[in-house]
């Protein structure tokens, strides 16, 4: 079950320097406290991580999530990231997974990781539970959702502010996808990604339900078109996918590749419908008067021939 300790959309605390200045001002001028002042809330970033334990995992440090993902994620956040964003991790695991259901594992994480980490158990299936985790993050109020694997390792620092800036620069803001460079696996597609919550305003699920695990990367890479899909450079955001160390825990269903072109057409139409409804609500010719939107709208009509992972 989800932890009751969810500190969602936490209010930003004032900086030490500002607090000292305010205290000095009150002492000198005797100004009354402004009860109408409220600091801006930090934006909530949910990092969604499905995890299926392995037979070789017995202690907390055996888990890739514990010894690789969480430490590297914590190190990758700058002071600016922590000031502006509330970053929380949502681990999604199968019901009946004795490793993740053990209280000792969760207690170890709580005591050794400064980022809030929450757990969601779902019915076991052949599909990686990204949709369940991302939907839960959305319902809990996440502004941004980052999709990674439990054997992902973050490198460098400052990726979060850069990725958010990229998403906000899209027109409309937040409509698109950004991801890191990952030199493992298929380097021509996004194998890790980040979206604004708008993504789940458009689609019922984070990824099409037809895909169990494979081809979700292909879909997210092509669905928004080139103008609204950005893979950051290694110096901006890079991750290492440690499949050689921890192996692959899900099998490929190659028959699903035949579904990709048709699903892309359907999904792109969903985006166009969303844009059209948004335009009508704003009661102005948004698409027709904005050059970037015109290009976005026309690019969505193009369905590429994906180079399948």
N, C-alpha and C positions, 0 to 999 in steps of 0.2 A: 504494500500500500504506500501511497505517497506520504512522505513525512509531514507531520503537522508543523514542522519548523520552517515552512516556506516563508522566506523574507522577501516577498515579491514587491517589486517596484519600490524599494526602500527610499525614504526621503534623504536627500543629500545633506550631510552634515556640513556646517560652515567651516571654512578653513581656520586653522589656529590663528593666523595673522588677522583675519577678518574679525574673529571673536575678540581678540585683544584690542583691536581698534574700536570695536563697538563698546567694550567695557570702559576704555579710556574716555570715549565720547560721553558716555552716560555720567561718569564721574565728574567731568569738567562742566558739562552743560546741563546735566540733570534732565535729559530728554526722556520722555515716557517711552515705554516699549510699544512698538508698532504691532498691534495684534493682527493687523491685516496682512502682514508680510509673511509669505510662505516661500521657502527656497524651492527651486525647481527640482522635481524628482529625477533621480538617475534613470536612464533607460534600461529596461530589463532585457538582458541577453541570455537566452537559454541554450546551453550546449547539450544536445541530445545524443546519447551514447548507448546503443544497444550492446548488450554483452551476454554471451553464452559461455559458461565456464567450461574448462577442460578437465579431464581426469587427473592431470598432473598438478592441478591447483589444490593445495591443501592449506596454505597459509596466505594471509593477505598479500604479502609481497610476491607471491606466485602469479597473481593476476596482472595482466598487462595494463589494465586500467589503473592499478595502484602504483606500479613501478615505472610506468612510462607516460601514460596520457595525463593523469592529474598533476604530477610534478612539472611536466613540461608546459602544460597549460597555465599553471600558476606563474611560472617564470616568464611566460610570454607576454604578460600583461604589464603595461607601464603604469606609472603613477597617474598619468592622464586618463588612461583607460579606467582605472579604479575610481577616479574622481567622477567620471561622467557615466559610467555604466555599472549596473549591478549584474555581475556574471554569476550564474548558478548552473550546476550540472544536473541533468536528469538521466539517471541510468535506468535502462529498460531491460528487464530480464524475464525469462520464462518462469511461469508458475511451476513449482516443484524443483527448481534449481537449488539444490541444498547449499551450494557454496554461497550464493547471493542471499539466500534466506537466513543464513546464520547471523545472529546478532553480533557476534564477535567481529565479523568483517565490517559491518556498518560502523560499529563503534571505533574500530581502528581508523577508518577513513575520517570520521568526525573529529578524532583527536589529532590527526596528522595532516589534514588538508584545510587550509584557511578558507577556501571557497565553499559555499554551501553545496552539498551534494544530496540529492533526493533519489528515491527509488520507486519504480513503478513495475509491478509484475503483470504480465499479460499471458493469455493462453498460448501454449507452445504450438508453433506451426513451422512450415518450411520457409516462411517468409520472414525476413529481417524486420523487426517491429519498429521501423522508422515512423510509419504513419501514426501508430498509437502514441509514440513518444512526442512527436511534433504536434499532434493535435492536443495532447495534454498541456504542452508548453504554451500553445496558443490560448487555450481556455484559461490558463493561469495568468494570462496577461503579458506574455513575452512580446516585446517590440521587435526583436530579432531572434532568429533561430539558426543555430549553427549545427550542421549535421556532420559528425565524425564517427570514427570507429574506435573500439576500446583499445586497439593496438596502434592508434595514431600517436605520433610524437610531434609536438610543436617545436619549431626552431625559431630563433630570433625573437624580437620584441616589437610591439607596436602595430601588429596586424589588425587589431580590432578597430581602432580609430580609422585606419585606412580603409578597411572594408565597409564600414558604416558610411564614410564619406562617398565612396563609389556608389553605394546603393542610393544615397540621397541625391546624387548628381543625375541619376536617371530621370527621364521625363516620361510619365509622371514619377515623382520621387518615390522610391521604394519598390518600384515595379521592375523586377529583374533579378539576376542572381550573380553572386561573386564567389570566387573560390580561390584556394591557394595553388601554388605549384606543388605537384607531387611527382617525383621522378620514378616512383614505383608503379607498375601496372601500365595502363593505357594513358600516356601523357597528352593525348589529344583531346581528352574530355575532362570534365570536372568529377573527380572521384571523392571530393569533399566539397561542401558548399554552404552558403549562408544566404538567407533571404530575409526580407522584412515580413511582418505578419500579413501584409497585403497578399502575399502568396496564397495564404489559406482563406483569404476573402474571395479569391478568384476560383480556387480549386477546392473540392470537397476534401481531398486528401493531399498530403505533401507530395506523394508520388502516386501515379495511377495504380489502382489496386490489382490490375492485371499482372503486374510484375512482382515476382516473389522477392528477388534480390538483385539479380543481374538485370542490366539495361535501365535501371533507374538513373544511373550516371549519364547514360546516353540521352535519356529523356530530358533531364534537367539542363544538359548542355545545349540542347537545340530548341527547347520550347519557347524561349523568349527572343530568339533571333540574335544575330551578332551584335546589334547595337545595344542590347540590354543584357549581355552576358560578358563577364569580365573575369579572366584568370589573372591573378596578380603575379608580379615578377617574384623570383626567389627572395630578393632583398626586401620585398614588401610583406610577403606571407608565403612561407613554405612549410610543408609538413612531410614527415617520413611515415610511410605505411609499412609497419614491420611484419608483413605477411611471411617473410622468410623465417622469422623467429617464432611466430605464434601460429602459423599455418592458416588455412582457409576453413571456416566452419560451416560454410553453406555451399551447396552444389549448384552448378549452372543448369538452367533449363533452356537449352538453345532454341527450342520451339517458340519461345516468347519473342525472339528477335523479329519474327514475321509480323508481330502485332505493332511494332514500333512506328512505322510510317502512318498507319491509320490513327493511332492514338495521338501522335503529334498533330495531325490535322484537327482532330477533335479538341485537343487542348489549346491550340492556337485560336480556335474559334471561341473558346471560353474567354480568352484574354480580350479578343475583339468585342465580344458581348459585354464584358466588364467595362471596357473603355467607353462603349456606346452608352451604357446605362449611367456611367459617371458623368458623361458629357451632358446627358439630358437633365440630370439632377442639378448641374451647375448652370443650366439654361443659357449657355453660350456656346458658340461653335469652337469648342476647345481643339478638337482634332484638326479642323480645317485651317486654323489660324496659327498653329504652332508647327514650325518646320520639323522639329525633332519628333513630334508625335506623328506627323505625316509619314516620315521615314519609318518610324516604329510600326505604324499600322500597315504599311506596304510590305515591310520585311517579314511581318508575321505570316503573310500569304505564301511566302516561300517555304517549302518543305525540303530541307536538304537530304542528301543521301548519307545517312550516318555511317561513320566508320565504327562498327560495333566493337565494344570491349570484349 
